[in-house]
Amino acid sequence: MDYEKLLNMAAELGYQLMYSGAEIYRVEESARRLLRAYGLEAPEVFAIPNCIIVSVSTPEGRPVTRMRRVPPHGTDIELLERCNGLCRRLCAEVPPPDEALAAVAALGTDVPRHSPRLMLLGYGAAPAFFAPLFGGGPRDAACSFFCGLAVGLCLLYGGRFIGANSFFRTAVCSALAAFLALALVEAGLGGSVDVVTISTLMVLVPGVALTNAMREIMAGDTFSALSRTADAILVASAIALGAAAGQALGGLL
């Protein structure tokens, strides 16, 4: 039995699941089920948001371990669905390790991506739909749409200028949203600064990360839950600081 290939396959599947934003229990259970399907008994899988470790013991008692570090990532539902589907298929069919490893390695290469135009449309449409929920009118929805487009442009194309740090990037985007909201309302295009600002900031709220953190707290994955919770708190703090700075700058100007 080629333990090296099996561990590489399980570690790669866990990496793709983690990169797609999957919960910790899903990552560990998927890698464990895959190794058991290939006849490995009692495989050990440990995952945290930025690392996954897979280990088995050979019949001679020699431990074999693989570790993959996961870079900063978001949530990709399409990739998550593909990983789940492939894991189920491999566990049911148990193809040769070389074929299974190639299928796992190809997971991240053929995932369809939305065009930048469509993503910008989403960034604009989401705040526009939030505005009526917060009591805004048509003018507030139109201003929220424009502010959402500005935030989307900043996120998609401003990486080279504002860096890849999520805290700083979120602070800059929230400051831009608050400043534009104040400017549009002062120009008479919007009705409420609060509605336009809050509606736009909703696209930056780390809702999925916080939901996963609560799920992992209930599942007993305390370390991962604390890590995700701390990340969500940092992002929320960046939103608050950026919005305050944007409104203060708008007030001065």
Disulfide bonds with the S-S distance in Angstrom:
none
